[in-house]
Amino acid sequence: PNALDKVSQLEGVSWDWKDSWRGSSIGLVAQNVEKIFPELVKEAPSLKEGVASHKNLNYNGIIGLLVESIKELKDEVIRLKNGNTS
């Protein structure tokens, strides 16, 4: 329920990696997603020395949420087309 409200809280971002050979990426920040969907973020051991851990985001877990959001939008569009705003 309320998938659209939850998706609306997510913020897509783009960034350049510190390691320039990795280029740029577009996605979501795990720490921000964790505030809304803590079950989609896991702590993982760091790949770099001197850093304790990092956060992994389960992007596959977001797919179901996006599907439900689209369904909610579709229902809203149908209601608006039919002149029923309730």
N, CA, C and O atoms as a CHARMM CRD file, in Angstrom:
* protein
*
  344
    1    1 PRO  N      0.82400  -1.21400   0.00000 PROA 1      0.00000
    2    1 PRO  CA     0.00000   0.00000   0.00000 PROA 1      0.00000
    3    1 PRO  C      0.85900   1.26600   0.00000 PROA 1      0.00000
    4    1 PRO  O      1.95000   1.28600   0.57000 PROA 1      0.00000
    5    2 ASN  N      0.36400   2.30300  -0.63400 PROA 2      0.00000
    6    2 ASN  CA     1.04400   3.60300  -0.68600 PROA 2      0.00000
    7    2 ASN  C      2.42900   3.53300  -1.32200 PROA 2      0.00000
    8    2 ASN  O      3.34000   4.26000  -0.92800 PROA 2      0.00000
    9    3 ALA  N      2.57500   2.65800  -2.30000 PROA 3      0.00000
   10    3 ALA  CA     3.87200   2.51400  -2.96500 PROA 3      0.00000
   11    3 ALA  C      4.30800   3.81900  -3.61100 PROA 3      0.00000
   12    3 ALA  O      5.48500   4.17500  -3.57200 PROA 3      0.00000
   13    4 LEU  N      3.35800   4.52900  -4.20300 PROA 4      0.00000
   14    4 LEU  CA     3.69400   5.78200  -4.88800 PROA 4      0.00000
   15    4 LEU  C      4.23900   6.81900  -3.90800 PROA 4      0.00000
   16    4 LEU  O      5.18900   7.53500  -4.22400 PROA 4      0.00000
   17    5 ASP  N      3.64800   6.89800  -2.73800 PROA 5      0.00000
   18    5 ASP  CA     4.14600   7.82400  -1.71400 PROA 5      0.00000
   19    5 ASP  C      5.58100   7.47700  -1.31700 PROA 5      0.00000
   20    5 ASP  O      6.41500   8.36000  -1.11600 PROA 5      0.00000
   21    6 LYS  N      5.84600   6.19100  -1.21000 PROA 6      0.00000
   22    6 LYS  CA     7.19500   5.75900  -0.82300 PROA 6      0.00000
   23    6 LYS  C      8.20500   6.02200  -1.93200 PROA 6      0.00000
   24    6 LYS  O      9.31900   6.47600  -1.67100 PROA 6      0.00000
   25    7 VAL  N      7.80900   5.73300  -3.17500 PROA 7      0.00000
   26    7 VAL  CA     8.70800   5.98500  -4.30700 PROA 7      0.00000
   27    7 VAL  C      8.99900   7.47500  -4.42200 PROA 7      0.00000
   28    7 VAL  O     10.11100   7.87200  -4.77000 PROA 7      0.00000
   29    8 SER  N      8.00500   8.29100  -4.13100 PROA 8      0.00000
   30    8 SER  CA     8.18700   9.74300  -4.21100 PROA 8      0.00000
   31    8 SER  C      9.22700  10.25200  -3.22900 PROA 8      0.00000
   32    8 SER  O      9.77200  11.34100  -3.41100 PROA 8      0.00000
   33    9 GLN  N      9.50400   9.48500  -2.20200 PROA 9      0.00000
   34    9 GLN  CA    10.51000   9.88100  -1.21100 PROA 9      0.00000
   35    9 GLN  C     11.93000   9.55700  -1.66800 PROA 9      0.00000
   36    9 GLN  O     12.89800  10.08700  -1.12100 PROA 9      0.00000
   37   10 LEU  N     12.05400   8.68600  -2.66900 PROA 10     0.00000
   38   10 LEU  CA    13.37400   8.31200  -3.16400 PROA 10     0.00000
   39   10 LEU  C     13.91700   9.40900  -4.06800 PROA 10     0.00000
   40   10 LEU  O     13.16000  10.11500  -4.73400 PROA 10     0.00000
   41   11 GLU  N     15.23400   9.54000  -4.08100 PROA 11     0.00000
   42   11 GLU  CA    15.88200  10.55800  -4.90200 PROA 11     0.00000
   43   11 GLU  C     16.95800   9.91300  -5.76800 PROA 11     0.00000
   44   11 GLU  O     17.94100   9.37200  -5.26400 PROA 11     0.00000
   45   12 GLY  N     16.75200   9.98300  -7.06500 PROA 12     0.00000
   46   12 GLY  CA    17.77400   9.51300  -7.98500 PROA 12     0.00000
   47   12 GLY  C     18.92700  10.50000  -8.01600 PROA 12     0.00000
   48   12 GLY  O     18.71800  11.71300  -7.98700 PROA 12     0.00000
   49   13 VAL  N     20.12400   9.98600  -8.07400 PROA 13     0.00000
   50   13 VAL  CA    21.31600  10.84200  -8.08500 PROA 13     0.00000
   51   13 VAL  C     22.29800  10.34400  -9.14300 PROA 13     0.00000
   52   13 VAL  O     22.25100   9.18800  -9.56400 PROA 13     0.00000
   53   14 SER  N     23.18000  11.23400  -9.55700 PROA 14     0.00000
   54   14 SER  CA    24.30200  10.83600 -10.40600 PROA 14     0.00000
   55   14 SER  C     25.58100  11.26100  -9.70100 PROA 14     0.00000
   56   14 SER  O     25.59900  12.23900  -8.95400 PROA 14     0.00000
   57   15 TRP  N     26.63400  10.52300  -9.94400 PROA 15     0.00000
   58   15 TRP  CA    27.89900  10.83600  -9.28400 PROA 15     0.00000
   59   15 TRP  C     29.07200  10.35500 -10.11900 PROA 15     0.00000
   60   15 TRP  O     28.94200   9.48900 -10.98400 PROA 15     0.00000
   61   16 ASP  N     30.22500  10.95000  -9.82900 PROA 16     0.00000
   62   16 ASP  CA    31.49800  10.52600 -10.40700 PROA 16     0.00000
   63   16 ASP  C     32.23700   9.75100  -9.32900 PROA 16     0.00000
   64   16 ASP  O     32.34700  10.21100  -8.19300 PROA 16     0.00000
   65   17 TRP  N     32.73600   8.59700  -9.67600 PROA 17     0.00000
   66   17 TRP  CA    33.48000   7.77600  -8.73100 PROA 17     0.00000
   67   17 TRP  C     34.82600   8.43000  -8.40300 PROA 17     0.00000
   68   17 TRP  O     35.42100   9.10900  -9.23900 PROA 17     0.00000
   69   18 LYS  N     35.28700   8.21300  -7.18200 PROA 18     0.00000
   70   18 LYS  CA    36.60600   8.72800  -6.78800 PROA 18     0.00000
   71   18 LYS  C     37.69600   8.12400  -7.66200 PROA 18     0.00000
   72   18 LYS  O     38.64600   8.80500  -8.04800 PROA 18     0.00000
   73   19 ASP  N     37.54900   6.82700  -7.97000 PROA 19     0.00000
   74   19 ASP  CA    38.46600   6.17400  -8.90400 PROA 19     0.00000
   75   19 ASP  C     38.00100   6.53800 -10.30400 PROA 19     0.00000
   76   19 ASP  O     37.01600   5.98500 -10.79300 PROA 19     0.00000
   77   20 SER  N     38.69600   7.45800 -10.95100 PROA 20     0.00000
   78   20 SER  CA    38.23000   8.02200 -12.22500 PROA 20     0.00000
   79   20 SER  C     38.00900   6.96700 -13.30900 PROA 20     0.00000
   80   20 SER  O     37.20400   7.17900 -14.21600 PROA 20     0.00000
   81   21 TRP  N     38.70400   5.84700 -13.23200 PROA 21     0.00000
   82   21 TRP  CA    38.53900   4.80400 -14.23900 PROA 21     0.00000
   83   21 TRP  C     37.14000   4.20000 -14.20200 PROA 21     0.00000
   84   21 TRP  O     36.71600   3.56900 -15.17000 PROA 21     0.00000
   85   22 ARG  N     36.41500   4.38700 -13.09400 PROA 22     0.00000
   86   22 ARG  CA    35.05100   3.84100 -12.97000 PROA 22     0.00000
   87   22 ARG  C     34.01300   4.75700 -13.61700 PROA 22     0.00000
   88   22 ARG  O     32.87200   4.34700 -13.83100 PROA 22     0.00000
   89   23 GLY  N     34.40100   5.98800 -13.92600 PROA 23     0.00000
   90   23 GLY  CA    33.49700   6.90400 -14.61400 PROA 23     0.00000
   91   23 GLY  C     32.38700   7.43100 -13.73200 PROA 23     0.00000
   92   23 GLY  O     32.59000   7.70700 -12.54900 PROA 23     0.00000
   93   24 SER  N     31.20700   7.56600 -14.32300 PROA 24     0.00000
   94   24 SER  CA    30.04400   8.10700 -13.62300 PROA 24     0.00000
   95   24 SER  C     28.98000   7.03000 -13.47400 PROA 24     0.00000
   96   24 SER  O     28.98200   6.02900 -14.19000 PROA 24     0.00000
   97   25 SER  N     28.07100   7.25300 -12.52900 PROA 25     0.00000
   98   25 SER  CA    26.95800   6.33300 -12.31600 PROA 25     0.00000
   99   25 SER  C     25.70100   7.11000 -11.98000 PROA 25     0.00000
  100   25 SER  O     25.75400   8.28000 -11.60100 PROA 25     0.00000
  101   26 ILE  N     24.56700   6.43700 -12.12500 PROA 26     0.00000
  102   26 ILE  CA    23.27300   6.97900 -11.72800 PROA 26     0.00000
  103   26 ILE  C     22.59800   5.92500 -10.87300 PROA 26     0.00000
  104   26 ILE  O     22.63800   4.73800 -11.19900 PROA 26     0.00000
  105   27 GLY  N     21.98200   6.34600  -9.78700 PROA 27     0.00000
  106   27 GLY  CA    21.32500   5.37400  -8.92700 PROA 27     0.00000
  107   27 GLY  C     20.70200   6.03200  -7.71500 PROA 27     0.00000
  108   27 GLY  O     20.20300   7.15500  -7.78000 PROA 27     0.00000
  109   28 LEU  N     20.74000   5.31600  -6.61700 PROA 28     0.00000
  110   28 LEU  CA    20.19200   5.77200  -5.34200 PROA 28     0.00000
  111   28 LEU  C     21.28200   5.67600  -4.28900 PROA 28     0.00000
  112   28 LEU  O     22.18500   4.84700  -4.40200 PROA 28     0.00000
  113   29 VAL  N     21.20500   6.50900  -3.27600 PROA 29     0.00000
  114   29 VAL  CA    22.16100   6.46500  -2.16600 PROA 29     0.00000
  115   29 VAL  C     21.59400   5.51700  -1.10200 PROA 29     0.00000
  116   29 VAL  O     20.49700   5.73200  -0.58700 PROA 29     0.00000
  117   30 ALA  N     22.34800   4.47900  -0.78700 PROA 30     0.00000
  118   30 ALA  CA    21.87400   3.45400   0.14800 PROA 30     0.00000
  119   30 ALA  C     21.43800   4.05800   1.48000 PROA 30     0.00000
  120   30 ALA  O     20.41100   3.65300   2.02600 PROA 30     0.00000
  121   31 GLN  N     22.18200   5.00100   2.00600 PROA 31     0.00000
  122   31 GLN  CA    21.84400   5.59800   3.29700 PROA 31     0.00000
  123   31 GLN  C     20.49400   6.31200   3.25200 PROA 31     0.00000
  124   31 GLN  O     19.77100   6.32600   4.24800 PROA 31     0.00000
  125   32 ASN  N     20.15000   6.90000   2.11400 PROA 32     0.00000
  126   32 ASN  CA    18.86100   7.57400   1.98200 PROA 32     0.00000
  127   32 ASN  C     17.72700   6.56100   1.82800 PROA 32     0.00000
  128   32 ASN  O     16.65700   6.73600   2.41100 PROA 32     0.00000
  129   33 VAL  N     17.95500   5.51300   1.05100 PROA 33     0.00000
  130   33 VAL  CA    16.94700   4.46300   0.87600 PROA 33     0.00000
  131   33 VAL  C     16.68900   3.76200   2.21000 PROA 33     0.00000
  132   33 VAL  O     15.55600   3.39300   2.51900 PROA 33     0.00000
  133   34 GLU  N     17.72900   3.58900   2.97700 PROA 34     0.00000
  134   34 GLU  CA    17.63500   2.88700   4.25900 PROA 34     0.00000
  135   34 GLU  C     16.62700   3.55200   5.20200 PROA 34     0.00000
  136   34 GLU  O     15.99300   2.86900   6.00600 PROA 34     0.00000
  137   35 LYS  N     16.47400   4.87000   5.11200 PROA 35     0.00000
  138   35 LYS  CA    15.52100   5.58900   5.96600 PROA 35     0.00000
  139   35 LYS  C     14.08200   5.20400   5.63400 PROA 35     0.00000
  140   35 LYS  O     13.21500   5.23800   6.50600 PROA 35     0.00000
  141   36 ILE  N     13.82800   4.84100   4.39100 PROA 36     0.00000
  142   36 ILE  CA    12.48200   4.51300   3.92900 PROA 36     0.00000
  143   36 ILE  C     12.26500   3.00100   3.88400 PROA 36     0.00000
  144   36 ILE  O     11.20500   2.50600   4.26900 PROA 36     0.00000
  145   37 PHE  N     13.27500   2.27700   3.41100 PROA 37     0.00000
  146   37 PHE  CA    13.21500   0.82300   3.25500 PROA 37     0.00000
  147   37 PHE  C     14.45500   0.17200   3.86800 PROA 37     0.00000
  148   37 PHE  O     15.34400  -0.25900   3.13300 PROA 37     0.00000
  149   38 PRO  N     14.53000   0.09300   5.16700 PROA 38     0.00000
  150   38 PRO  CA    15.73100  -0.48200   5.79000 PROA 38     0.00000
  151   38 PRO  C     16.00100  -1.93000   5.36600 PROA 38     0.00000
  152   38 PRO  O     17.14400  -2.38500   5.39400 PROA 38     0.00000
  153   39 GLU  N     14.95400  -2.64200   4.97700 PROA 39     0.00000
  154   39 GLU  CA    15.12400  -4.04400   4.58100 PROA 39     0.00000
  155   39 GLU  C     15.86100  -4.18700   3.23900 PROA 39     0.00000
  156   39 GLU  O     16.28600  -5.28900   2.89200 PROA 39     0.00000
  157   40 LEU  N     16.01800  -3.11500   2.49500 PROA 40     0.00000
  158   40 LEU  CA    16.71000  -3.16700   1.20200 PROA 40     0.00000
  159   40 LEU  C     18.19200  -2.82100   1.30000 PROA 40     0.00000
  160   40 LEU  O     18.90400  -2.85200   0.29600 PROA 40     0.00000
  161   41 VAL  N     18.66000  -2.49300   2.50100 PROA 41     0.00000
  162   41 VAL  CA    20.05900  -2.08700   2.67000 PROA 41     0.00000
  163   41 VAL  C     20.73900  -3.00700   3.67300 PROA 41     0.00000
  164   41 VAL  O     20.22200  -3.26300   4.76100 PROA 41     0.00000
  165   42 LYS  N     21.90700  -3.49600   3.28300 PROA 42     0.00000
  166   42 LYS  CA    22.69600  -4.38000   4.15000 PROA 42     0.00000
  167   42 LYS  C     24.10600  -3.81700   4.31200 PROA 42     0.00000
  168   42 LYS  O     24.65800  -3.19100   3.40600 PROA 42     0.00000
  169   43 GLU  N     24.65700  -4.05500   5.47000 PROA 43     0.00000
  170   43 GLU  CA    26.04600  -3.67300   5.74700 PROA 43     0.00000
  171   43 GLU  C     26.95300  -4.77000   5.19900 PROA 43     0.00000
  172   43 GLU  O     26.68500  -5.95500   5.40000 PROA 43     0.00000
  173   44 ALA  N     28.01800  -4.38500   4.51100 PROA 44     0.00000
  174   44 ALA  CA    28.94800  -5.34600   3.93100 PROA 44     0.00000
  175   44 ALA  C     30.37100  -4.96500   4.30900 PROA 44     0.00000
  176   44 ALA  O     30.67000  -3.78600   4.49800 PROA 44     0.00000
  177   45 PRO  N     31.25000  -5.95700   4.42000 PROA 45     0.00000
  178   45 PRO  CA    32.65100  -5.65700   4.72600 PROA 45     0.00000
  179   45 PRO  C     33.24500  -4.76300   3.64200 PROA 45     0.00000
  180   45 PRO  O     32.90600  -4.88500   2.46500 PROA 45     0.00000
  181   46 SER  N     34.12000  -3.87800   4.04700 PROA 46     0.00000
  182   46 SER  CA    34.72100  -2.94000   3.10700 PROA 46     0.00000
  183   46 SER  C     35.70000  -3.64500   2.18200 PROA 46     0.00000
  184   46 SER  O     36.33000  -4.63500   2.55300 PROA 46     0.00000
  185   47 LEU  N     35.81100  -3.12600   0.99700 PROA 47     0.00000
  186   47 LEU  CA    36.78600  -3.62700   0.03900 PROA 47     0.00000
  187   47 LEU  C     38.09700  -2.85800   0.14100 PROA 47     0.00000
  188   47 LEU  O     39.09300  -3.23000  -0.47900 PROA 47     0.00000
  189   48 LYS  N     38.09000  -1.76900   0.93800 PROA 48     0.00000
  190   48 LYS  CA    39.27700  -0.94400   1.09300 PROA 48     0.00000
  191   48 LYS  C     39.81700  -1.04800   2.51000 PROA 48     0.00000
  192   48 LYS  O     39.06400  -1.12100   3.48100 PROA 48     0.00000
  193   49 GLU  N     41.10800  -1.05400   2.59800 PROA 49     0.00000
  194   49 GLU  CA    41.76300  -1.11400   3.90300 PROA 49     0.00000
  195   49 GLU  C     41.51200   0.18300   4.66900 PROA 49     0.00000
  196   49 GLU  O     41.55600   1.27200   4.09700 PROA 49     0.00000
  197   50 GLY  N     41.25100   0.05500   5.95300 PROA 50     0.00000
  198   50 GLY  CA    41.03800   1.21900   6.79300 PROA 50     0.00000
  199   50 GLY  C     39.59200   1.67900   6.85300 PROA 50     0.00000
  200   50 GLY  O     39.26500   2.59600   7.60700 PROA 50     0.00000
  201   51 VAL  N     38.72400   1.05600   6.07100 PROA 51     0.00000
  202   51 VAL  CA    37.30400   1.38400   6.10300 PROA 51     0.00000
  203   51 VAL  C     36.57600   0.15700   6.64100 PROA 51     0.00000
  204   51 VAL  O     36.72700  -0.94400   6.11200 PROA 51     0.00000
  205   52 ALA  N     35.79100   0.34900   7.68800 PROA 52     0.00000
  206   52 ALA  CA    35.17200  -0.78200   8.37100 PROA 52     0.00000
  207   52 ALA  C     34.14800  -1.52100   7.50400 PROA 52     0.00000
  208   52 ALA  O     34.17300  -2.74900   7.43300 PROA 52     0.00000
  209   53 SER  N     33.25900  -0.79200   6.85200 PROA 53     0.00000
  210   53 SER  CA    32.21700  -1.44000   6.06300 PROA 53     0.00000
  211   53 SER  C     31.59200  -0.43300   5.10200 PROA 53     0.00000
  212   53 SER  O     31.92200   0.75300   5.12200 PROA 53     0.00000
  213   54 HSD  N     30.69800  -0.92000   4.27300 PROA 54     0.00000
  214   54 HSD  CA    29.93000  -0.05600   3.38700 PROA 54     0.00000
  215   54 HSD  C     28.51700  -0.62300   3.27400 PROA 54     0.00000
  216   54 HSD  O     28.26000  -1.74100   3.72100 PROA 54     0.00000
  217   55 LYS  N     27.62400   0.12200   2.69500 PROA 55     0.00000
  218   55 LYS  CA    26.23500  -0.30400   2.57600 PROA 55     0.00000
  219   55 LYS  C     25.96100  -0.76600   1.15300 PROA 55     0.00000
  220   55 LYS  O     26.36300  -0.12200   0.18500 PROA 55     0.00000
  221   56 ASN  N     25.26500  -1.89800   1.04500 PROA 56     0.00000
  222   56 ASN  CA    24.83700  -2.43200  -0.24100 PROA 56     0.00000
  223   56 ASN  C     23.33900  -2.22900  -0.38100 PROA 56     0.00000
  224   56 ASN  O     22.58300  -2.48300   0.55700 PROA 56     0.00000
  225   57 LEU  N     22.91200  -1.77700  -1.54100 PROA 57     0.00000
  226   57 LEU  CA    21.50300  -1.55100  -1.81900 PROA 57     0.00000
  227   57 LEU  C     20.99100  -2.65400  -2.72900 PROA 57     0.00000
  228   57 LEU  O     21.58400  -2.93200  -3.77100 PROA 57     0.00000
  229   58 ASN  N     19.89500  -3.27700  -2.33900 PROA 58     0.00000
  230   58 ASN  CA    19.25900  -4.32600  -3.13100 PROA 58     0.00000
  231   58 ASN  C     18.32700  -3.66000  -4.14900 PROA 58     0.00000
  232   58 ASN  O     17.14600  -3.44500  -3.87700 PROA 58     0.00000
  233   59 TYR  N     18.87700  -3.33900  -5.32300 PROA 59     0.00000
  234   59 TYR  CA    18.08900  -2.69200  -6.36600 PROA 59     0.00000
  235   59 TYR  C     16.94000  -3.58900  -6.83600 PROA 59     0.00000
  236   59 TYR  O     15.87600  -3.08400  -7.19700 PROA 59     0.00000
  237   60 ASN  N     17.13700  -4.89400  -6.83500 PROA 60     0.00000
  238   60 ASN  CA    16.06300  -5.79600  -7.25100 PROA 60     0.00000
  239   60 ASN  C     14.84500  -5.66800  -6.34700 PROA 60     0.00000
  240   60 ASN  O     13.71300  -5.85000  -6.79600 PROA 60     0.00000
  241   61 GLY  N     15.06900  -5.36100  -5.09200 PROA 61     0.00000
  242   61 GLY  CA    13.96300  -5.20100  -4.16100 PROA 61     0.00000
  243   61 GLY  C     13.11000  -3.98700  -4.46500 PROA 61     0.00000
  244   61 GLY  O     11.96300  -3.91300  -4.02500 PROA 61     0.00000
  245   62 ILE  N     13.64000  -3.04800  -5.19800 PROA 62     0.00000
  246   62 ILE  CA    12.90800  -1.82800  -5.53900 PROA 62     0.00000
  247   62 ILE  C     11.95300  -2.07600  -6.70800 PROA 62     0.00000
  248   62 ILE  O     10.98500  -1.33500  -6.87600 PROA 62     0.00000
  249   63 ILE  N     12.20900  -3.09800  -7.51100 PROA 63     0.00000
  250   63 ILE  CA    11.40400  -3.35700  -8.70200 PROA 63     0.00000
  251   63 ILE  C      9.93100  -3.56100  -8.35100 PROA 63     0.00000
  252   63 ILE  O      9.06300  -2.96500  -8.99000 PROA 63     0.00000
  253   64 GLY  N      9.63400  -4.38000  -7.36200 PROA 64     0.00000
  254   64 GLY  CA     8.24500  -4.61700  -6.96400 PROA 64     0.00000
  255   64 GLY  C      7.55300  -3.33900  -6.54700 PROA 64     0.00000
  256   64 GLY  O      6.38500  -3.11800  -6.86700 PROA 64     0.00000
  257   65 LEU  N      8.26900  -2.51000  -5.84000 PROA 65     0.00000
  258   65 LEU  CA     7.74000  -1.22000  -5.40300 PROA 65     0.00000
  259   65 LEU  C      7.41300  -0.33400  -6.60900 PROA 65     0.00000
  260   65 LEU  O      6.37300   0.32400  -6.63100 PROA 65     0.00000
  261   66 LEU  N      8.28900  -0.31600  -7.60300 PROA 66     0.00000
  262   66 LEU  CA     8.04900   0.48000  -8.80200 PROA 66     0.00000
  263   66 LEU  C      6.83100  -0.02700  -9.57300 PROA 66     0.00000
  264   66 LEU  O      6.04400   0.76500 -10.09100 PROA 66     0.00000
  265   67 VAL  N      6.68000  -1.34000  -9.64500 PROA 67     0.00000
  266   67 VAL  CA     5.52000  -1.92300 -10.32000 PROA 67     0.00000
  267   67 VAL  C      4.23000  -1.49500  -9.62400 PROA 67     0.00000
  268   67 VAL  O      3.26900  -1.09300 -10.28100 PROA 67     0.00000
  269   68 GLU  N      4.21100  -1.58200  -8.30000 PROA 68     0.00000
  270   68 GLU  CA     3.01100  -1.18700  -7.56000 PROA 68     0.00000
  271   68 GLU  C      2.73400   0.31000  -7.70000 PROA 68     0.00000
  272   68 GLU  O      1.57600   0.72500  -7.72300 PROA 68     0.00000
  273   69 SER  N      3.77600   1.11000  -7.79200 PROA 69     0.00000
  274   69 SER  CA     3.60400   2.55400  -8.00100 PROA 69     0.00000
  275   69 SER  C      2.94300   2.83500  -9.34400 PROA 69     0.00000
  276   69 SER  O      2.05900   3.68700  -9.44700 PROA 69     0.00000
  277   70 ILE  N      3.37500   2.12000 -10.36100 PROA 70     0.00000
  278   70 ILE  CA     2.79000   2.29400 -11.69100 PROA 70     0.00000
  279   70 ILE  C      1.31400   1.90500 -11.66600 PROA 70     0.00000
  280   70 ILE  O      0.48200   2.57700 -12.27600 PROA 70     0.00000
  281   71 LYS  N      0.99300   0.83300 -10.96900 PROA 71     0.00000
  282   71 LYS  CA    -0.41600   0.42700 -10.85100 PROA 71     0.00000
  283   71 LYS  C     -1.24100   1.50600 -10.16100 PROA 71     0.00000
  284   71 LYS  O     -2.36300   1.79300 -10.57800 PROA 71     0.00000
  285   72 GLU  N     -0.69000   2.10500  -9.10800 PROA 72     0.00000
  286   72 GLU  CA    -1.40300   3.17600  -8.41000 PROA 72     0.00000
  287   72 GLU  C     -1.61900   4.37400  -9.34600 PROA 72     0.00000
  288   72 GLU  O     -2.69200   4.97700  -9.34400 PROA 72     0.00000
  289   73 LEU  N     -0.61700   4.71100 -10.12900 PROA 73     0.00000
  290   73 LEU  CA    -0.74900   5.81600 -11.08600 PROA 73     0.00000
  291   73 LEU  C     -1.80800   5.49700 -12.14200 PROA 73     0.00000
  292   73 LEU  O     -2.60900   6.35400 -12.51300 PROA 73     0.00000
  293   74 LYS  N     -1.79900   4.26600 -12.61300 PROA 74     0.00000
  294   74 LYS  CA    -2.78400   3.85000 -13.60700 PROA 74     0.00000
  295   74 LYS  C     -4.19700   3.99400 -13.04600 PROA 74     0.00000
  296   74 LYS  O     -5.08200   4.52900 -13.71300 PROA 74     0.00000
  297   75 ASP  N     -4.40500   3.52100 -11.82600 PROA 75     0.00000
  298   75 ASP  CA    -5.72500   3.63900 -11.18700 PROA 75     0.00000
  299   75 ASP  C     -6.14100   5.10100 -11.06000 PROA 75     0.00000
  300   75 ASP  O     -7.30200   5.44900 -11.27600 PROA 75     0.00000
  301   76 GLU  N     -5.18600   5.94500 -10.71000 PROA 76     0.00000
  302   76 GLU  CA    -5.48100   7.38000 -10.56200 PROA 76     0.00000
  303   76 GLU  C     -5.86000   8.00500 -11.91200 PROA 76     0.00000
  304   76 GLU  O     -6.79300   8.80300 -11.99300 PROA 76     0.00000
  305   77 VAL  N     -5.14000   7.64100 -12.94900 PROA 77     0.00000
  306   77 VAL  CA    -5.44100   8.15000 -14.28200 PROA 77     0.00000
  307   77 VAL  C     -6.84200   7.70700 -14.71500 PROA 77     0.00000
  308   77 VAL  O     -7.60300   8.50500 -15.26400 PROA 77     0.00000
  309   78 ILE  N     -7.17900   6.46100 -14.47400 PROA 78     0.00000
  310   78 ILE  CA    -8.51100   5.95900 -14.83200 PROA 78     0.00000
  311   78 ILE  C     -9.59100   6.72400 -14.08100 PROA 78     0.00000
  312   78 ILE  O    -10.60600   7.11100 -14.66000 PROA 78     0.00000
  313   79 ARG  N     -9.36600   6.93900 -12.77900 PROA 79     0.00000
  314   79 ARG  CA   -10.35200   7.70400 -11.98800 PROA 79     0.00000
  315   79 ARG  C    -10.51300   9.12800 -12.54300 PROA 79     0.00000
  316   79 ARG  O    -11.63000   9.63800 -12.63400 PROA 79     0.00000
  317   80 LEU  N     -9.40900   9.75800 -12.90700 PROA 80     0.00000
  318   80 LEU  CA    -9.46700  11.11700 -13.43600 PROA 80     0.00000
  319   80 LEU  C    -10.15700  11.15700 -14.80200 PROA 80     0.00000
  320   80 LEU  O    -10.91800  12.08200 -15.08500 PROA 80     0.00000
  321   81 LYS  N     -9.89800  10.17100 -15.63700 PROA 81     0.00000
  322   81 LYS  CA   -10.54400  10.10400 -16.93900 PROA 81     0.00000
  323   81 LYS  C    -12.05300   9.93000 -16.80100 PROA 81     0.00000
  324   81 LYS  O    -12.83100  10.44800 -17.60300 PROA 81     0.00000
  325   82 ASN  N    -12.44400   9.20000 -15.77900 PROA 82     0.00000
  326   82 ASN  CA   -13.85900   8.94500 -15.54600 PROA 82     0.00000
  327   82 ASN  C    -14.53300  10.06200 -14.74900 PROA 82     0.00000
  328   82 ASN  O    -15.73300  10.00600 -14.48000 PROA 82     0.00000
  329   83 GLY  N    -13.75300  11.07200 -14.37600 PROA 83     0.00000
  330   83 GLY  CA   -14.30900  12.19100 -13.62500 PROA 83     0.00000
  331   83 GLY  C    -14.57300  11.87900 -12.17200 PROA 83     0.00000
  332   83 GLY  O    -15.28900  12.62200 -11.50200 PROA 83     0.00000
  333   84 ASN  N    -14.01100  10.79600 -11.67000 PROA 84     0.00000
  334   84 ASN  CA   -14.19700  10.39500 -10.27800 PROA 84     0.00000
  335   84 ASN  C    -12.90900  10.70100  -9.51900 PROA 84     0.00000
  336   84 ASN  O    -11.92000   9.98600  -9.68400 PROA 84     0.00000
  337   85 THR  N    -12.89700  11.73100  -8.70400 PROA 85     0.00000
  338   85 THR  CA   -11.69000  12.14000  -7.99500 PROA 85     0.00000
  339   85 THR  C    -11.64700  11.61800  -6.56300 PROA 85     0.00000
  340   85 THR  O    -10.74300  11.97700  -5.80800 PROA 85     0.00000
  341   86 SER  N    -12.58600  10.79400  -6.18100 PROA 86     0.00000
  342   86 SER  CA   -12.59500  10.28400  -4.79400 PROA 86     0.00000
  343   86 SER  C    -11.78400   9.02900  -4.66500 PROA 86     0.00000
  344   86 SER  O    -11.68400   8.46800  -3.57400 PROA 86     0.00000
